[in-house]
């Protein structure tokens, strides 16, 4: 287990370095933020003076090494546009994004898992033919489109839920449903497939032949074995929800990291964009590491395989 953790931590550091380097290069080739920070009447001398103050006149490799040095000191830098520490800006937005992501995950699991169980246990029956098209619609509909439809229906036509902002608990409902619809469909499809495969295995027929009740066989064995793929999916989907929040937060004007990333990209606020991408990459990698560790808890056979290898 220790060797596995050391290996994964090393892979994490390499992946983070690659993401930081790639984003740094792309952003610096995308344009000069000093042109956005100065008025149109600014002279070439004004532009050169500001570029010198911000350090953009230095060679790219020098800027890169300087930024990497800041990260090693856990310094995310200062926003060129807002003139505030990036850590403070991100810290003020994180609670909103976490609230939206976990609300969307709750919607996805709360609907996707029961639907997956129902269609898995009723394979080939009418209820599966009714529910599966609904699941496929949820998986194929883009989040920005579903968000617009929800706003038109619940905010404009019925007026029961707010269409934007983060004022009150009701404001999170529409963006959470829009963001969680895709993950809900993924949970339902994965669980359905796993249950169908497990129900066809010999141990299920043997247990039923011994007179063990169906409920006991399902919840003690079938559902537990079928839930193993959900661990990986849950980790990936939570990371996807955090990333997908960029679109949903923009549609619903939700003041989270997604909206911050869009604003920073439009204003070429390099430090903020790099920090948001770095945070997202770190969360994605850590969630996948947690999923790997949870395998040994759900399926003891994975522990045995690691010890014998």
Rosetta silent file (secondary structure, phi, psi, omega in degrees, C-alpha in Angstrom):
SEQUENCE: XXXXXXXXXXXXXXXXXXXXXXXXXXXXXXXXXXXXXXXXXXXXXXXXXXXXXXXXXXXXXXXXXXXXXXXXXXXXXXXXXXXXXXXXXXXXXXXXXXXXXXXXXXXXXXXXXXXXXXXXXXXXXXXXXXXXXXXXXXXXXXXXXXXXXXXXXXXXXXXXXXXXXXXXXXXXXXXXXXXXXXXXXXXXXXXXXXXXXXXXXXXXXXXXXXXXXXXXXXXXXXXXXXXXXXXXXXXXXXXXXXXXXXXXXXXXXXXXXXXXXXXXXXXXXXXXXXXXXXXXXXXXXXXXXXXXXXXXXXXXXXXXXXXXX
SCORE:     score description
SCORE:     0.000 S_00000001
   1 L     0.000  -40.092  179.559    0.000    0.000    0.000 S_00000001
   2 H   -64.139  -42.841  179.096    2.861    2.398    0.835 S_00000001
   3 H   -62.136  -38.944  178.421    4.530    1.683   -2.506 S_00000001
   4 H   -63.708  -44.123 -179.432    1.217    2.303   -4.262 S_00000001
   5 H   -64.950  -41.916  178.869    0.745    5.652   -2.488 S_00000001
   6 H   -61.533  -42.373  179.866    4.301    6.788   -3.293 S_00000001
   7 H   -63.309  -44.400 -178.477    3.789    5.878   -6.950 S_00000001
   8 H   -68.848  -36.535  178.042    0.468    7.714   -7.160 S_00000001
   9 H   -64.377  -41.117  177.095    1.845   10.801   -5.393 S_00000001
  10 H   -62.441  -43.937  177.795    4.714   10.920   -7.888 S_00000001
  11 H   -62.228  -36.534  178.632    2.230   10.602  -10.772 S_00000001
  12 H   -63.197  -45.344 -179.738    0.179   13.400   -9.198 S_00000001
  13 H   -63.725  -41.521  178.944    3.154   15.741   -9.045 S_00000001
  14 H   -64.504  -43.304  179.725    4.106   15.004  -12.660 S_00000001
  15 H   -63.407  -42.937  179.015    0.519   15.558  -13.833 S_00000001
  16 H   -64.028  -41.490  177.149    0.241   18.843  -11.944 S_00000001
  17 H   -60.628  -42.240  179.151    3.557   20.044  -13.382 S_00000001
  18 H   -63.550  -42.733  179.654    2.343   19.210  -16.884 S_00000001
  19 H   -64.412  -45.519 -179.930   -0.956   21.048  -16.370 S_00000001
  20 H   -59.376  -46.008 -178.193    0.777   24.120  -14.927 S_00000001
  21 H   -64.282  -44.968 -178.142    3.269   24.254  -17.788 S_00000001
  22 H   -63.776  -46.371 -179.551    0.659   23.770  -20.498 S_00000001
  23 H   -64.919  -40.542  179.020   -1.711   26.405  -19.108 S_00000001
  24 H   -58.713  -46.652 -177.783    1.167   28.866  -18.587 S_00000001
  25 H   -66.945  -45.768 -177.584    2.296   28.542  -22.203 S_00000001
  26 H   -61.878  -45.617 -177.323   -1.219   28.727  -23.697 S_00000001
  27 H   -64.973  -39.912 -177.042   -2.213   31.793  -21.678 S_00000001
  28 H   -74.335  -18.365  174.160    0.965   33.713  -22.456 S_00000001
  29 H   -92.793   -5.157 -177.172    0.524   33.085  -26.166 S_00000001
  30 H   -81.576  -21.327 -179.769   -3.150   34.116  -25.993 S_00000001
  31 L   150.485  170.045 -176.812   -2.468   37.820  -25.628 S_00000001
  32 L   -99.305  117.540 -178.709   -1.130   40.605  -23.455 S_00000001
  33 L   -69.273  -17.268 -179.823   -3.385   41.555  -20.489 S_00000001
  34 H   -63.903  -28.413  178.991   -1.816   45.019  -20.267 S_00000001
  35 H   -68.740  -25.406  177.402   -3.791   46.040  -23.361 S_00000001
  36 H   -86.653  -23.089 -176.185   -7.018   45.314  -21.441 S_00000001
  37 H   -84.480  -20.256 -178.508   -5.902   47.044  -18.271 S_00000001
  38 L  -102.557  152.424  176.619   -5.105   50.373  -19.907 S_00000001
  39 L   -68.980  164.427 -178.941   -7.575   52.770  -21.571 S_00000001
  40 L   -63.408  -23.810 -178.817   -7.670   53.099  -25.346 S_00000001
  41 L   -82.257    0.041 -177.933   -5.916   56.462  -25.091 S_00000001
  42 L   -65.707  141.867  179.930   -2.825   54.867  -23.498 S_00000001
  43 L   -88.360  171.066  178.118    0.430   55.462  -25.337 S_00000001
  44 H   -62.263  -33.334  178.052    3.080   52.897  -26.228 S_00000001
  45 H   -66.565  -37.085  177.926    5.168   54.228  -23.336 S_00000001
  46 H   -64.513  -42.255  179.074    2.295   53.560  -20.921 S_00000001
  47 H   -63.184  -45.717 -179.223    1.975   49.991  -22.201 S_00000001
  48 H   -63.721  -38.914 -179.777    5.718   49.377  -21.921 S_00000001
  49 H   -64.968  -44.333 -179.757    5.807   50.838  -18.394 S_00000001
  50 H   -67.580  -39.682  178.615    2.951   48.606  -17.188 S_00000001
  51 H   -62.631  -35.588  177.950    4.450   45.516  -18.853 S_00000001
  52 H   -69.489  -39.478  178.886    7.690   46.234  -17.025 S_00000001
  53 H   -64.779  -37.844 -178.847    5.889   46.650  -13.686 S_00000001
  54 H   -85.151  -11.050  177.936    4.070   43.320  -14.131 S_00000001
  55 L    87.933   11.108 -178.627    7.154   41.532  -15.392 S_00000001
  56 L   -78.053   -7.892  177.526    5.774   40.700  -18.852 S_00000001
  57 L   -86.331   -5.942  178.679    8.827   42.186  -20.544 S_00000001
  58 L   -79.100  158.956  176.436   11.026   39.417  -19.159 S_00000001
  59 L   -58.225  151.081 -176.238   11.771   36.266  -21.202 S_00000001
  60 H   -59.968  -38.473 -178.799    9.068   33.602  -21.041 S_00000001
  61 H   -66.258  -34.535  178.306   11.347   31.096  -19.311 S_00000001
  62 H   -68.196  -41.971  177.270   12.143   33.637  -16.582 S_00000001
  63 H   -63.257  -39.526 -179.713    8.424   34.282  -16.007 S_00000001
  64 H   -64.250  -47.190  179.789    7.803   30.521  -15.901 S_00000001
  65 H   -64.653  -36.310  177.379   10.536   29.865  -13.334 S_00000001
  66 H   -64.200  -42.907 -179.873    9.316   32.791  -11.249 S_00000001
  67 H   -67.031  -40.935  178.090    5.780   31.422  -11.250 S_00000001
  68 H   -63.463  -36.842  176.488    6.972   27.897  -10.351 S_00000001
  69 H   -63.562  -38.866  176.851    8.960   29.396   -7.479 S_00000001
  70 H   -63.122  -41.805 -179.438    5.823   31.109   -6.214 S_00000001
  71 H   -64.942  -37.686  177.901    3.897   27.832   -6.305 S_00000001
  72 H   -64.207  -25.532  175.520    6.624   26.058   -4.343 S_00000001
  73 L   -93.344   10.956 -178.537    6.120   28.733   -1.663 S_00000001
  74 L    58.297   35.226  177.232    2.334   28.135   -1.892 S_00000001
  75 L  -109.428  113.493 -178.750    1.942   31.635   -3.303 S_00000001
  76 L   -84.024   -0.929  177.111   -0.668   31.819   -6.067 S_00000001
  77 L    90.160 -167.905 -178.030    0.302   35.370   -6.939 S_00000001
  78 E  -123.200  140.500  177.866   -1.764   38.510   -7.335 S_00000001
  79 L   -67.453  127.521  179.660   -4.605   39.202   -9.727 S_00000001
  80 L   -69.598  -29.720 -175.577   -3.485   41.636  -12.408 S_00000001
  81 L   -88.259  -47.807 -175.895   -7.026   42.930  -12.871 S_00000001
  82 L   -90.044  -13.132  179.860   -8.421   43.020   -9.319 S_00000001
  83 L    56.800   42.711  178.187   -5.075   43.707   -7.623 S_00000001
  84 L  -131.396  154.033  175.163   -5.904   41.199   -4.882 S_00000001
  85 E   -58.652  134.010 -178.221   -4.190   38.000   -3.759 S_00000001
  86 H   -61.302  -35.679 -179.589   -5.435   35.116   -5.920 S_00000001
  87 H   -60.756  -37.789  178.488   -5.840   32.918   -2.849 S_00000001
  88 H   -68.566  -40.830 -179.424   -8.355   35.378   -1.381 S_00000001
  89 H   -63.293  -46.093 -179.012  -10.315   35.577   -4.638 S_00000001
  90 H   -68.032  -40.769 -179.264  -10.525   31.784   -4.970 S_00000001
  91 H   -60.088  -32.820  179.989  -11.325   31.266   -1.292 S_00000001
  92 H   -74.598  -18.639 -177.674  -14.359   33.527   -1.636 S_00000001
  93 H  -101.469  -22.174 -175.490  -15.700   31.455   -4.560 S_00000001
  94 H   -57.632  -45.387 -179.009  -14.958   27.900   -3.386 S_00000001
  95 H   -57.185  -36.359 -179.855  -17.979   27.569   -1.026 S_00000001
  96 H   -68.080  -43.416 -179.912  -20.383   28.373   -3.866 S_00000001
  97 H   -67.548  -40.278  178.147  -18.850   25.841   -6.250 S_00000001
  98 H   -64.450  -40.645  177.736  -18.727   23.122   -3.571 S_00000001
  99 H   -60.552  -45.116 -179.796  -22.354   23.776   -2.677 S_00000001
 100 H   -67.115  -43.626 -177.252  -23.409   23.479   -6.308 S_00000001
 101 H   -64.147  -44.877 -178.885  -21.250   20.403   -7.004 S_00000001
 102 H   -72.768  -31.672  174.297  -22.465   18.438   -3.973 S_00000001
 103 H   -66.096  -40.748  176.993  -26.076   19.442   -4.598 S_00000001
 104 H   -66.279  -39.106  177.854  -25.717   18.194   -8.185 S_00000001
 105 H   -65.632  -36.780  176.978  -24.081   14.973   -6.947 S_00000001
 106 H   -63.817  -41.131  175.958  -26.977   14.489   -4.517 S_00000001
 107 H   -63.768  -43.725 -177.500  -29.420   14.869   -7.402 S_00000001
 108 H   -64.112  -46.392 -178.962  -27.402   12.458   -9.547 S_00000001
 109 H   -73.608  -42.179 -176.858  -27.125    9.747   -6.882 S_00000001
 110 H   -63.181  -28.445  178.736  -30.594   10.269   -5.440 S_00000001
 111 H  -103.149  -42.780 -174.221  -32.221    9.726   -8.839 S_00000001
 112 H   -66.236  -42.521 -177.970  -29.628    7.756  -10.808 S_00000001
 113 H   -66.708  -49.963  177.073  -29.052    4.927   -8.316 S_00000001
 114 H   -60.063  -39.860  178.042  -32.756    4.056   -7.752 S_00000001
 115 H   -64.678  -41.435  177.834  -33.419    4.250  -11.495 S_00000001
 116 H   -61.332  -39.840  178.127  -30.400    2.040  -12.184 S_00000001
 117 H   -65.911  -43.995 -177.457  -31.644   -0.547   -9.674 S_00000001
 118 H   -63.336  -48.407 -177.498  -35.165   -0.522  -11.107 S_00000001
 119 H   -73.047  -27.716  177.475  -34.132   -0.944  -14.736 S_00000001
 120 H   -70.305  -36.961  179.775  -31.449   -3.485  -13.799 S_00000001
 121 H   -83.295  -12.737 -179.489  -33.921   -5.703  -11.963 S_00000001
 122 L  -120.392   43.292 -178.722  -36.557   -5.300  -14.671 S_00000001
 123 L   -62.095  126.888  179.447  -34.369   -5.978  -17.695 S_00000001
 124 L    85.555   -3.555 -178.869  -36.477   -6.451  -20.815 S_00000001
 125 L   -94.532  172.547 -174.794  -39.694   -5.350  -19.117 S_00000001
 126 H   -62.600  -37.145 -177.185  -41.937   -2.389  -19.897 S_00000001
 127 H   -64.578  -33.057  176.008  -40.636   -0.237  -17.049 S_00000001
 128 H   -67.787  -39.124 -179.804  -37.120   -0.446  -18.494 S_00000001
 129 H   -67.293  -24.045  178.795  -38.402    0.608  -21.917 S_00000001
 130 H   -83.362  -44.296 -173.693  -40.034    3.636  -20.304 S_00000001
 131 H   -78.816  -34.528 -175.383  -37.179    4.766  -18.062 S_00000001
 132 H   -63.606  -40.209  174.774  -34.178    4.159  -20.345 S_00000001
 133 H   -60.742  -35.465  177.130  -35.204    6.745  -22.981 S_00000001
 134 H   -64.963  -41.247  177.954  -35.544    9.306  -20.183 S_00000001
 135 H   -61.898  -44.073 -179.466  -32.054    8.390  -18.962 S_00000001
 136 H   -65.344  -35.521  176.027  -30.643    8.753  -22.473 S_00000001
 137 H   -63.151  -43.813  179.048  -32.283   12.164  -22.857 S_00000001
 138 H   -63.211  -32.200 -178.992  -30.636   13.289  -19.615 S_00000001
 139 H   -80.573  -27.940 -174.929  -27.261   12.069  -20.836 S_00000001
 140 H   -92.755  -14.329 -176.470  -27.485   13.599  -24.311 S_00000001
 141 L   -84.582  124.158  177.657  -28.780   17.060  -23.381 S_00000001
 142 L   -62.169  148.187 -176.344  -26.044   19.712  -22.949 S_00000001
 143 H   -65.141  -35.115 -179.817  -26.020   21.427  -19.570 S_00000001
 144 H   -67.502  -34.313  179.979  -26.353   24.922  -21.024 S_00000001
 145 H   -72.750  -44.559  177.913  -29.449   23.858  -22.975 S_00000001
 146 H   -64.300  -35.118  177.489  -31.102   22.097  -20.047 S_00000001
 147 H   -63.915  -42.967  177.935  -30.305   25.117  -17.892 S_00000001
 148 H   -63.268  -41.572  179.032  -32.029   27.475  -20.323 S_00000001
 149 H   -63.697  -41.508  178.807  -35.069   25.193  -20.482 S_00000001
 150 H   -64.441  -39.925  178.068  -35.283   25.033  -16.686 S_00000001
 151 H   -64.131  -43.478  179.802  -35.085   28.825  -16.455 S_00000001
 152 H   -62.720  -37.560 -175.249  -37.834   29.242  -19.070 S_00000001
 153 H   -81.575  -55.154 -170.670  -40.093   26.750  -17.315 S_00000001
 154 H   -88.217  -22.161 -178.084  -39.578   27.292  -13.564 S_00000001
 155 H  -102.630  -47.069 -175.819  -38.499   30.940  -13.502 S_00000001
 156 H   -83.393  -50.152 -175.612  -40.165   32.691  -16.423 S_00000001
 157 H   -77.878  -49.638 -175.802  -43.376   30.703  -16.935 S_00000001
 158 L   -95.321  -26.913  177.848  -44.154   29.493  -13.412 S_00000001
 159 L    64.811   32.704 -176.514  -42.038   31.935  -11.381 S_00000001
 160 L   -99.258  -18.811 -178.205  -41.402   29.467   -8.562 S_00000001
 161 L  -135.088  146.696  179.188  -37.593   29.446   -8.541 S_00000001
 162 L   -68.201  148.445 -177.676  -34.967   32.176   -9.105 S_00000001
 163 L   -91.925  -14.798 -176.878  -33.216   32.172  -12.452 S_00000001
 164 L  -158.517  170.586  177.594  -29.840   33.506  -11.292 S_00000001
 165 L    84.120 -178.874 -178.991  -27.752   34.477   -8.316 S_00000001
 166 L  -132.575   35.442 -178.855  -27.126   32.682   -5.032 S_00000001
 167 L   -90.836  105.987  177.613  -29.652   34.335   -2.746 S_00000001
 168 L    93.225  162.333 -177.978  -31.347   31.665   -0.640 S_00000001
 169 L   -67.916  -29.213 -177.887  -31.459   27.879   -0.703 S_00000001
 170 L   -67.904  -20.588 -176.810  -33.897   27.820   -3.627 S_00000001
 171 H   -69.406  -20.344 -176.902  -31.343   29.415   -5.949 S_00000001
 172 H   -87.013  -12.394 -172.738  -29.235   26.227   -6.049 S_00000001
 173 H   -64.621  -54.506 -176.949  -32.071   23.935   -7.183 S_00000001
 174 H   -62.790  -48.923  177.563  -32.130   24.747  -10.913 S_00000001
 175 H   -63.715  -32.561  178.704  -28.346   24.783  -11.453 S_00000001
 176 H   -67.778  -41.477  178.583  -27.993   21.574   -9.400 S_00000001
 177 H   -66.554  -43.744  179.324  -30.619   19.773  -11.481 S_00000001
 178 H   -62.600  -42.774 -178.409  -29.098   21.040  -14.728 S_00000001
 179 H   -74.429  -34.470 -175.876  -25.577   20.046  -13.670 S_00000001
 180 H   -84.910  -10.245 -176.968  -26.588   16.721  -12.127 S_00000001
 181 H   -61.914  -43.166 -179.014  -28.730   15.452  -15.030 S_00000001
 182 H   -65.286  -44.476  179.270  -25.759   14.162  -17.005 S_00000001
 183 H   -67.838  -34.824  177.033  -24.223   12.395  -13.996 S_00000001
 184 H   -58.158  -45.556  179.104  -27.612   10.984  -13.050 S_00000001
 185 H   -64.271  -38.268  179.039  -27.852    9.268  -16.409 S_00000001
 186 H   -64.932  -45.681  177.192  -24.306    7.924  -16.072 S_00000001
 187 H   -58.619  -45.486 -177.875  -25.010    6.441  -12.633 S_00000001
 188 H   -62.739  -45.332 -177.554  -28.212    4.811  -13.879 S_00000001
 189 H   -67.798  -43.822 -179.346  -26.607    3.243  -16.967 S_00000001
 190 H   -64.798  -45.403 -178.878  -23.501    1.947  -15.169 S_00000001
 191 H   -66.772  -38.510  177.516  -25.500    0.467  -12.286 S_00000001
 192 H   -59.004  -48.068 -179.114  -28.031   -1.103  -14.664 S_00000001
 193 H   -63.178  -42.099 -179.097  -25.281   -2.860  -16.615 S_00000001
 194 H   -65.202  -41.298 -179.504  -23.532   -4.071  -13.446 S_00000001
 195 H   -65.997  -42.409  179.019  -26.742   -5.454  -11.924 S_00000001
 196 H   -60.981  -42.152  179.117  -27.660   -7.307  -15.112 S_00000001
 197 H   -65.872  -41.606 -178.461  -24.185   -8.904  -15.221 S_00000001
 198 H   -69.858  -36.386 -178.297  -24.269   -9.880  -11.536 S_00000001
 199 H   -66.636  -21.071  179.359  -27.774  -11.338  -11.712 S_00000001
 200 L   -89.681   -0.387 -176.547  -26.611  -13.792  -14.393 S_00000001
 201 L   -82.599  152.388 -174.706  -23.756  -15.174  -12.291 S_00000001
 202 H   -60.715  -33.140 -175.010  -23.936  -18.701  -10.770 S_00000001
 203 H   -65.356  -28.322  177.882  -23.676  -17.587   -7.137 S_00000001
 204 H   -69.031  -45.669  178.628  -27.014  -15.762   -7.423 S_00000001
 205 H   -65.071  -37.162  179.391  -28.780  -18.859   -8.745 S_00000001
 206 H   -66.428  -42.071  179.458  -27.100  -21.030   -6.089 S_00000001
 207 H   -65.024  -40.434  178.558  -28.177  -18.686   -3.286 S_00000001
 208 H   -67.439  -34.992  178.353  -31.743  -18.601   -4.551 S_00000001
 209 H   -67.116  -28.104  177.974  -31.757  -22.423   -4.840 S_00000001
 210 L   -79.390   -3.512  177.652  -30.787  -22.659   -1.164 S_00000001
 211 L    92.723    8.599  177.493  -33.879  -20.675   -0.257 S_00000001
 212 L   -71.349  136.077 -175.971  -32.200  -17.357    0.576 S_00000001
 213 L   -63.060  152.672 -178.565  -34.586  -14.477    0.024 S_00000001
 214 H   -62.805  -40.988 -179.380  -34.123  -12.305   -3.027 S_00000001
 215 H   -61.572  -40.659  179.482  -33.731   -9.143   -0.961 S_00000001
 216 H   -67.072  -42.427  178.951  -30.929  -10.650    1.115 S_00000001
 217 H   -63.875  -41.876 -176.206  -29.105  -11.923   -1.970 S_00000001
 218 H   -67.791  -52.300 -172.650  -29.474   -8.603   -3.757 S_00000001
 219 H   -76.909  -28.713 -179.782  -28.423   -6.206   -1.016 S_00000001
 220 H   -84.597  -27.581 -173.701  -25.676   -8.378    0.525 S_00000001
 221 H  -125.075  -59.057 -173.065  -24.082   -9.567   -2.684 S_00000001
 222 H   -62.663  -51.302 -176.614  -25.462   -8.280   -5.984 S_00000001
 223 H   -67.416  -37.216  179.534  -25.707   -4.600   -5.089 S_00000001
 224 H   -64.741  -44.515  178.057  -22.374   -4.589   -3.243 S_00000001
 225 H   -67.539  -35.673 -179.236  -20.549   -6.118   -6.210 S_00000001
 226 H   -72.203  -22.021 -176.316  -22.396   -3.859   -8.628 S_00000001
 227 L   -80.371  -10.802 -179.166  -21.461   -0.750   -6.657 S_00000001
 228 H   -59.333  -47.301  177.206  -17.705   -1.176   -7.264 S_00000001
 229 H   -62.607  -25.260 -179.244  -17.807    0.592  -10.660 S_00000001
 230 H   -66.760  -25.873 -179.988  -19.840    3.368   -9.021 S_00000001
 231 H   -63.795  -49.285  177.753  -16.850    4.284   -6.843 S_00000001
 232 H   -62.777  -45.099 -178.523  -14.763    5.173   -9.865 S_00000001
 233 H   -62.252  -40.807 -179.222  -17.716    6.823  -11.575 S_00000001
 234 H   -62.776  -42.337  179.115  -18.551    8.871   -8.458 S_00000001
 235 H   -64.837  -45.414 -179.587  -14.983   10.187   -8.220 S_00000001
 236 H   -66.515  -42.063 -177.775  -14.843   11.017  -11.920 S_00000001
 237 H   -67.668  -36.285  177.109  -18.329   12.510  -11.940 S_00000001
 238 H   -63.945  -42.110  175.871  -17.640   14.725   -8.934 S_00000001
 239 H   -64.318  -38.499  178.318  -14.559   16.060  -10.693 S_00000001
 240 H   -65.877  -37.382  177.991  -16.637   16.451  -13.867 S_00000001
 241 H   -63.555  -40.767  178.110  -19.290   18.342  -11.919 S_00000001
 242 H   -64.524  -38.438  178.916  -16.658   20.760  -10.646 S_00000001
 243 H   -74.908  -41.985 -179.656  -15.384   21.256  -14.198 S_00000001
 244 H   -68.446  -13.921  178.926  -18.836   21.353  -15.770 S_00000001
 245 H   -65.424  -16.254  178.407  -19.864   24.033  -13.324 S_00000001
 246 H   -57.685  -48.306 -178.505  -18.121   26.545  -15.605 S_00000001
 247 H   -71.146  -47.503 -176.033  -21.012   26.447  -18.072 S_00000001
 248 H   -64.856  -41.680  179.595  -23.804   26.105  -15.526 S_00000001
 249 H   -64.877  -31.839  176.845  -22.455   28.867  -13.308 S_00000001
 250 H   -70.190  -42.826 -179.338  -22.299   31.164  -16.321 S_00000001
 251 H   -63.805  -43.044 -175.084  -25.886   30.372  -17.365 S_00000001
 252 L   -97.715    7.819 -178.917  -27.281   30.844  -13.851 S_00000001
 253 L    51.972   42.232  179.417  -24.869   33.650  -12.820 S_00000001
 254 L   -84.177  124.815 -170.646  -23.747   31.480   -9.919 S_00000001
 255 L   -79.900   58.749 -179.774  -20.753   33.183   -8.209 S_00000001
 256 L  -108.856 -164.285 -178.026  -18.450   30.164   -8.113 S_00000001
 257 H   -67.524  -31.646  179.251  -15.098   29.162   -9.568 S_00000001
 258 H   -62.684  -48.508  177.862  -16.607   28.492  -12.992 S_00000001
 259 H   -64.398  -37.911  177.554  -17.867   32.022  -13.393 S_00000001
 260 H   -61.898  -41.415 -179.839  -14.568   33.313  -12.008 S_00000001
 261 H   -62.892  -43.206  179.461  -12.633   31.278  -14.609 S_00000001
 262 H   -62.887  -45.072  179.242  -14.710   32.702  -17.472 S_00000001
 263 H   -63.408  -40.002 -179.230  -14.233   36.256  -16.226 S_00000001
 264 H   -68.820  -37.180  178.028  -10.495   35.720  -15.763 S_00000001
 265 H   -65.509  -43.473 -179.514  -10.105   34.235  -19.259 S_00000001
 266 H   -63.180  -32.960 -179.087  -11.955   37.144  -20.843 S_00000001
 267 L   -97.670    4.520 -178.763   -9.722   39.635  -19.034 S_00000001
 268 L    53.017   43.769  176.914   -6.549   37.514  -19.497 S_00000001
 269 L   -84.147   86.847 -169.293   -5.978   37.481  -15.743 S_00000001
 270 H   -54.160  -48.572 -174.629   -3.198   34.876  -15.938 S_00000001
 271 H   -60.772  -40.957 -178.829   -2.706   34.240  -12.228 S_00000001
 272 H   -69.058  -44.764  179.499   -6.389   33.573  -11.567 S_00000001
 273 H   -60.873  -46.538 -179.862   -6.812   31.259  -14.572 S_00000001
 274 H   -61.909  -39.273 -179.171   -3.721   29.257  -13.661 S_00000001
 275 H   -68.035  -41.082  179.489   -4.852   28.938  -10.045 S_00000001
 276 H   -65.153  -44.131  178.902   -8.354   27.747  -11.005 S_00000001
 277 H   -65.137  -41.344  178.746   -6.983   25.167  -13.451 S_00000001
 278 H   -61.805  -43.750  178.812   -4.397   24.010  -10.921 S_00000001
 279 H   -63.676  -43.947  178.720   -7.071   23.584   -8.253 S_00000001
 280 H   -62.589  -41.161  178.801   -9.348   21.673  -10.627 S_00000001
 281 H   -65.429  -42.074  179.759   -6.532   19.351  -11.699 S_00000001
 282 H   -62.661  -44.842  179.331   -5.520   18.694   -8.108 S_00000001
 283 H   -62.540  -43.263 -179.728   -9.100   17.858   -7.099 S_00000001
 284 H   -60.553  -45.859 -177.718   -9.542   15.540  -10.098 S_00000001
 285 H   -68.746  -42.372 -179.167   -6.346   13.606   -9.325 S_00000001
 286 H   -65.281  -39.841  179.090   -7.014   13.362   -5.584 S_00000001
 287 H   -63.844  -37.525  176.702  -10.567   12.094   -6.133 S_00000001
 288 H   -68.163  -34.965  175.835   -9.254    9.346   -8.403 S_00000001
 289 H   -65.363  -42.846  177.910   -6.691    8.393   -5.748 S_00000001
 290 H   -62.146  -38.423  178.408   -9.442    8.192   -3.126 S_00000001
 291 H   -62.732  -41.561  178.161  -11.466    5.981   -5.466 S_00000001
 292 H   -62.071  -39.818 -179.452   -8.532    3.568   -5.810 S_00000001
 293 H   -70.452  -31.926 -179.735   -8.187    3.358   -2.027 S_00000001
 294 H   -71.914  -20.869  177.466  -11.906    2.727   -1.549 S_00000001
 295 H   -54.938  -43.510 -175.929  -11.714   -0.348   -3.780 S_00000001
 296 H   -68.461  -20.037  177.614   -9.989   -2.288   -1.009 S_00000001
 297 H   -82.043  -43.704 -178.161  -12.792   -1.401    1.389 S_00000001
 298 H   -74.403  -40.598 -177.425  -15.662   -2.419   -0.873 S_00000001
 299 L  -122.598  100.686 -178.479  -13.938   -5.497   -2.367 S_00000001
 300 L   -61.000  -20.787 -179.742  -11.536   -7.317    0.029 S_00000001
 301 H   -62.843  -27.402  178.770  -10.190   -9.363   -2.899 S_00000001
 302 H   -67.855  -34.502  175.604   -8.289   -6.298   -4.081 S_00000001
 303 H   -62.790  -44.927 -178.945   -6.346   -6.276   -0.790 S_00000001
 304 H   -62.369  -41.410 -179.447   -5.333   -9.899   -1.262 S_00000001
 305 H   -64.525  -36.582  179.310   -4.201   -9.240   -4.810 S_00000001
 306 H   -68.769  -37.962 -178.864   -1.995   -6.341   -3.689 S_00000001
 307 H   -71.081  -33.395 -177.191   -0.363   -8.424   -0.939 S_00000001
 308 H   -85.602  -11.985 -177.924    0.346  -11.347   -3.214 S_00000001
 309 L   -86.339    0.000    0.000    1.732   -9.206   -6.075 S_00000001
